Structures are given as C-alpha cells and as structure tokens.
Amino acid sequence: MDGEPVTLAGVPAAKGARLAVSWGLGNELHVVDLQEMVASAAQTESTASVVQWGSLSAGQRRIAYDSLGAYQQLQQAAQEPLKPEAWAQAARYSKTVGAVLAADGVRGAEATAEELATLQERALWELLALFFLESSSTGGMQGWAAQDLARWLRGNAAAVAGSVDAAPLPPQLARALREAALPEAVPEYWPTLARLAALGWIEDAVELLGLHSAWLRYDGSAAGEGAAGDEAARAAVAALEATTLLLRRFPLLAAAGAAPPAVGRAFSAPSEFAQFRRTWQAQAAALERDGRLWGAAEAAGEGATAAGVRAVLAVLAGEEAALADATANWAELLVAQLLHIYPTARPQAELRQLLQRCFDTGGGAAASEFLQVLAAALEACCDLDAQAAMRVCSAFCSDWFMAHAPPLLAAHPAGASVLSRELPHLGGSQVEFYTLEYAASLMPHTPTWPLAAAYLAWCPAHGQAALEALLHALPLDAADPWPAQKAAELAAFHGLARAEQDILRQQGVLFWQAGQPGAALAWLARCSDAARIDVALSPLAKAVSSGEGAAHAAALEALQPLLEALPPGSANAALLAVHRLLERGSSGGGGGRGMHAAVAALAQLPEAMRDSCLQLVCGTLPVMPPGALGEADVLWLLQWLLSAEARLPRGQQDQQRGAAGLASSIQVARLALVRSLAAAHMQQQRGMAAPGQQPRQLGAPA
Amino acid sequence: MVVTTTPLETKAAAAAYNQSHTRLAIADMGGRLTFWQREGGGRGWTLAGTLPLEGQRVTSLCWAATQFGGLLAGGAADGSVVVWQEQPGDAGWRLAALLKEGSLGVQDLAFAPPELGPLLAVAYADGAVRFFEASEVLAAASWELQNHFRLGSAAGAATALRWRPSAPGLPPLLLVGTAAAGAQVWWYQQQLMRWQLAATLGGTQDTGGRPVADVAWAPTLGRPCDIAAVAAGPIVLLWRLCGAADALEVEQLARLQHAAAVWQVEWNMLGSWLAASTEAGDVCMWRPDLSGEWLLLNRIVGEQEAAGP
C-alpha cells in the first residue's frame, strides 16, 4: 500500500470546526461541521454532507444484477474443491460471467472510460481463467501457451491497446481500407498488416493483402491496358501472392479432431507442428531475402509494396527487430515472440522470463497503468500464485471483480488452499473479506441493497450478523413500506426471526408516528407487539371509555377486521373488543349471546383496565334489551359494579359529570341489572330460558 | 465519489443522526434544536421542525431506536438531561422530560440497545453514570432514575460512553471513557441489579495522561472477540476483549497515531473501517490489511473555501 492516505472528499467546514461523523449503510459517511470550538469571527453556517464512494454506475449495476445468478448457482452447488464437478461448475461460472462482462461492449465509435474499465476487467478475468482454470484441463501442453495468449489478446485487443482506435484493426480503419481506391496508399495499411501478422490475426492479414490495388491492376493489364502498368502490377502481385500463400499455410496447433481453421495449417502432434514450422519459417526467410523479387518490384515503381511485404515476411520469419517494430506494446510483443520465435514455450518455466524481457524492451515501465497491472497479473499467473494475483487485482479492479474472481483461482490446487485460509484478525477468509467489501458498495443504494443481502448470505463467518446489521439500518419510511416489506421477507427467508420482528415493529411505529393507526396496527400485529399495539389504540380506547365511541364509529368500523385479528395481550384492544360486543349486544345483534360474550370479555380484563370500562358499561346497561343478560352474567356484573364503586376515589361519588357522576351511572346501571334479573326470572317462569341462566326448580323460592 | 451538502442555516454545536440516517437533530449555538429529514432515498436534508432550547446549553444529543418512536435526548452543560418526544400525526415535538440528577455537566449519553427497552445512560463530569428509564415503550409519560454507578475517584469524570450491541447470552455491557484512567468496561449483573467493573482498558501510561474523548465498540459480526476503540489525545487505542463479562481478557491490538487530537471515533456497520475525527478538522479512515495491520487509507477533509459566509 502507498504511504499517504487518499483524500476521499472535501466537505465544507469553517476554520477550526470539528467534523462530526456517522456511518450510514456500507460506503456512506455523514458529516456535520460543529462550530462550538470556532472563534466567533470565523463561524459560518454549518452544513450536513453525505459522502458516498464506490457507487455503481448504470453499466456496473447491470453487471451486478446479471452476474448474481451465476454466483449463487456456483455457491449453491457447493462442490468440494478440486473435484471434476467443481471444475466444471467453475468453468461454467467463468464463461457466464465473461459473457456478462462482454455484453455491453463499446456502444459508440470509441470506448468511454467506464466501458474501457469493463473491457480491462474482462481481459483480466479471462487471463485468470486461462491460467487457473483452463490450463489445469490442458495440462500445460507445449505450444498451447502461445496460441492461448494470442487468442486471449485477440479477444481483448482494445483493452490492451487502451482504446478502440489503438487496437490492431479498429472498425473505422477496416472500413476506410475496404472503401479506399488505393488501400496501400493509406498510411496505416502496411503497419497494420505487419501488426496483424505479428499477432497471429492471419485471416485479417490475408484479407488486407487482398485489398491491395495491384490485384485489380493485374487483372486489368491481362485485358491489355499498357506495358508499364503490366510490369508494376505483375511485380507487386508476385510478392503479394507469395506472401498470401505463406500466410494461408501459417502453422497452428489444434486439438485432435478439431475442425480445420479457415486460414492456416493445423497440427495435433507437436513434433509434426515443429517440423512443418521450421520449413515454413525458412521459406518466409528465404522469400524475404529474395533480391530478384524485390529488385523487380522496386524497379517497377512498387518500392512501398516491396518494403511493406518484406516487413510482413520478416515478422513471419521471426526476426526480433521486425516483431518489435510491428507491435504497439509489450503485451503484443510477448504474443508476437511466442507465436513466431518461441511457439512451444511452457507457461511456468519460460513464459515468465519472456514476459520480463518483453516488458523491459517493449516500454513496459512507461506503459499505461493497465499494462503495468497486466504484467504483474501475468507474472502471478505464470507462477500460479493466487495470492499475488489477488493482490495485483485488488489495487486496480472493482469491488465486484474482487468478490467474483476467487472461484476462478480456487479452481486450481494452488489457489484453493490459499484463498480458503482464515484470517485470524478477521475471523473469516479473504474471499469473505472481499465479498463483504462488495456488499458494502451495494448497501447505500435503494436499487442494490437487496443484492448486498444476496451476497451476505454466502459469507459463512460474518454474513448473518452483517445481514442483520444491514436490515436494521435500512431507511424505513411510513410513506413507502416497500423497503420494510422486502427487508422483512429477506429476514424471514434467511431465518432471522429477531431481525424480522424488529423490522415489522419499526415500520409499525413509523406508521403510528405518522398518524396512521390502521397501518400501524397491521404491522405491529405481525410482530405480536402487545405493548405498542396498546399505545396505538390508546386514543381510541380513551374516547370509547369516556363515552365518545359514537364520534369514532367510522374509525372503529374501518379498523374492525384488524382489531379482530390482533394478538392477545393488549388491554386497549380488549377494551375495544368489550365495547364492540356491548354495542352489538345492546342492539340485539348476535342473538342472546351478544351481551354474554361482552361480559365474558370484560371478565378477562385486568382489574384496572376493567374499571376503565365502567363508563362504557354503565352507559350500555340501561339501554340493553330486556332479558339480554342471563342470571349469572347479571350477578357477576352486580358484584363488579359494587366493588368498582367502592374503589372510586372519595369525592367522585358526589361529583357531577354530564347528566350524572360515575357513581350515579353505576347506580343506574345496577338498577337496570336488577330489572334485567327480574325480567329473566319472569321469562324463566314462562318457560323461556336466557343464555347463561342457571337452571332452577319450578316453584323454588326466588 | 458523490458528496451532497445541505446548508443547515445555523451554527451547529451538537448533532445526532437516527439509526437509519433519515433524521438529523442539531443543537445550535443560538439556543435552538432543529430537526432535519431525508426522504425517498435522497441525499439532501429538509428542515422538519424547530424547538427552543429554553436556555440549556446542549452539548450532546442521541436518538433512541425507531421502535420507541421519535425520541431524542440531549445532555446539557448544567448537568440536566432533556428528553424530547415526537407526537403522532402532525402534532410535532414536545419536551417530554427534564432530568436533573447531577450538578456537573453531562459529558455523553446513549440509549441502550432496543432489546433493553427505552433506557438511557448518561455520563457526568462528576464521575457518575446514571440510567433513566421511560415508563412506556411509546409516548412515555415519565422518565425515572433506574440505576447508577460511580467510577473510582482516580478515574475522574466519565467522559464518554457507548453500549455494546445486544447479543444472546451476553449481559448488558457499557464502555466508559474516563478523564484520568483510560477506559473501563462495565457489565450489568441481573441478579444483583447492579453494574460491575469488568475490565480497564489501559491507564495513564497508555493515554499519556489525557482524558478519553470518545469510545466505540466495533460491530462483532463473526469475530470471536470484541474490539473497542478508545480515543485519547492524538492516539486511538484498539483493544481486543475476549471471554465472559465477569472474566474479560483484554489485549491491546493497535495504536493509531494522528496528527491532532481525536475527539470522535466511529466504526462502520461491518466493523471493517474506523473513522477518527480530529481537532484539525479532518476525518481519518483506518482499515486493517489482510495481515491485520491497521493502515490509514483515506481521509475526509474540511474545506474552508466551500463553506458559506
């Protein structure tokens, strides 16, 4: 790590002010400048700043979403490392994620900074896959390193070159060459041809050679258009034809049974390949030295063509100077040397040395940051040093990359053991460390915090606690319950019962705070929070207790389904239930059982809460229909009213409130009960039993 | 990097964010308490309410957890603790309680983890730590002194305190900074209903005789031990704490040097970053590398040019 800390951001602050900080979700810091210690002359208006870093752009979010499935699939497969199935799973994962990285490509004529960064991460991804994943399947056969790296460079040319324009064959240049009347007169024609040949882009090189105007002039001269034109075209075509034939026989190694290449000559046996290549390269060298051929071309005025073709032949002959001239950077030089000089170099032993030489001679020290990183990454790959590869990538690549790359490295025995080692101070592996870092970058943003939760689920040491912390700190809002709903579902899905309850509780309280008791009750009921349900119902319960239930009838009606579904434990809920039953019973609803149910509910209340129902009950009893109460209920009510009256504070017995004091209300209620009892007895004598009534013998004294 | 700044139209003396960082309370130097709100995932703040401070000089603020409703406590220089409560609907904020137990100033205060209910711990300059509890979980009618303990005379004032987040099987733990004896860990013994000293984190030799300015527990996540940060002067000491509350083993983990005195320390939610705010007006951000060595990697600096008149 560099010695100096990086200044992440500047926030407004007066001279001498302190910055009060508070961490938000993930990579988010809140800052307020406090001015208490600032001299009054220097004081300014304080500010509140929110600093967020590592935010994902739209393209990065797309990659994040699209790669999650592959990551989860890999984790769910949970294959034992180094088994064939694990390798196959990792290979599928690598391919899928590589495709995700390649999906957007370059939309315009040139790559934006973000697009280039993605291209470069893709290049590193494929490089790691090549060495840690694919090489373990090819067994490091001789000859593969050269072609594998050439193939890798072909697919990542723009990333290596630093831009689309600087790539070996940019689309704009290709179009310009195809449309030009004299392509060989375009300044980039011959250098591009040499570069394509150097990098093994044989098909493109053959096509480019075929664009030379000499071919058309040669065809025209055959139709008899003049001796001078004949001579120049003939001389040029001779050289072009010979070179084209050579290119078409470019030696390649291929797996046995593979389809033949469109251009080039494939060999499955290394010894045959080597033998053919020696002969072929000698032919290239001989052609390059053919003085008669070049002399004729120069004499015919095709000096530029002669020079250009000779440069290509020098490349094919493996001349170091020609290869250096033809390539644009050390990485291209490395591939060129591998293809044309050291085609059978072995990755571990020889490639590393060659890499160092090409880096030094190919201007590596002055190269772009990416090319420096590439060199370090390739060196780590040559050594199959997973730790070094992680270190290199961590300094350059995104948090996303660091969270997703480890499975590639772990597919190789060298990588698996290193990456799974626990870091003592952390309590988890470094794979988990990087996954947590990535999750932290996803947390602060509404669209991506659920993704963070998905990754935390695969962190064995810290994931559960981190997920709980994330869910607890989410910004919930009464105006938008979606985050709370999502968070509660996630908590339930992952078996975090306590976190789920807390989220439901928090959202319920937010609704209560916002003056939405119905919504508050709905959420608090889900977590069975009797204490808070009690508070939420307190205004309604107070109104009902003091006889103002009618004014809140609409609210009570609207809340009815909720009230009936509330869990037990809330005294106010029980009071409202009593009120509801009393209302129903006194209106004759529920048949004869209405009032009985009300009395039963009342009996279950704690004494203090039961007493708070006095006004409510005393208001209902006088107006209840005759015979609505059975004898047992009446006796119980009489007993209760007597004891409640005795508990009234002194002074209140004579207090006038409304039409009569509470004591008077109790008296009236008792009278109503006695009348009700008498009515019940009379009904019984007439043979009509009221519910709750105890059976009595006919003729027995009252 | 995205920085969003909201002018607060005042000179802040104390500030506190709620747990989800959707609300910000500011006690300003003009004797007002202002409430700010962030909505809809936005980064900017809007003014949501104002209350007069009734002559108190509030030096510290803290929010209760969301499940207790809108509840804010403030500690004042005269030793009083003020509790404000937000009423449901549009009724706004009201003064819920004015608690005066100590004559010397409040140094710090913190609400307990929500599992312990609406409980507030207050650190006083006279070396006492007092606990106040609300009568209800929501819209409490009253607050009562529930418990207290006193630091030893050698420790001096209680300068900072922080609750350890709750964990199953663990008793309540409080990290308390002192003026003259480093930091102390106290644990609550349920059976005896009293607080006991569990461990001392360093002494004058570790803090250089400076009072502890701030303390903070790192979120434990999956670590087998706790980590606590103690700021005294320009040094922040990191301590590892292992074992049961009544047999705590303490080991100094790291010593983080700063160019100026540190007055506040804060851990991020994963316990992977430590932010230390200094008197020089910057915030130093520390993180351990893969080998466990703590490195100063990032800074946030105060910029005077960007500050308004």
Interface residues (C-beta under 8 A of the other chain):
Chain A: M1 P5 V6 T7 L8 A9 G10 V11 P12 A13 A14 K15 G16 A17 R18 L19 A20 V21 S22 W23 G24 L25 G26 E28 L29 H30 V31 V32 D33 L34 Q35 E36 M37 V38 Q43 T44 E45 S46 T47 A48 S49 V50 V51 Q52 W53 S55 L423 P424 H425 L426 G427 G428 Q430 F433 L436 E437 A440 M443 H445 T446 C459 P460 A461 H462 G463 Q464 A465 A466 A469 L470 H472 A473 L474 P475 L476 D477 A479 D480 D502 R505 Q506 V509 L510 W512 Q513 A514 G515 A531 R532 V535 A536 S538
Chain B: M1 V2 V3 T4 T5 T6 P7 L8 E9 T10 K11 A12 A13 A14 A15 A16 Y17 Q19 S20 H21 T22 L24 I26 D28 M29 W36 R38 E39 G40 G41 R43 W45 T59 A65 T66 Q67 F68 G69 G70 E86 P88 G89 D90 P114 E136 V137 L138 A139 P219 T220 L221 G222 R223 P224 W263 Q264 E266 W267 N268 M269 L270 S272 W273 A275 S277 E279 G281 D282 V283 C284 M285 P288 D289 L290 G292 L295 L296 L297 N298 R299 I300 V301 G302 E303 Q304 A306 A307 G308 P309
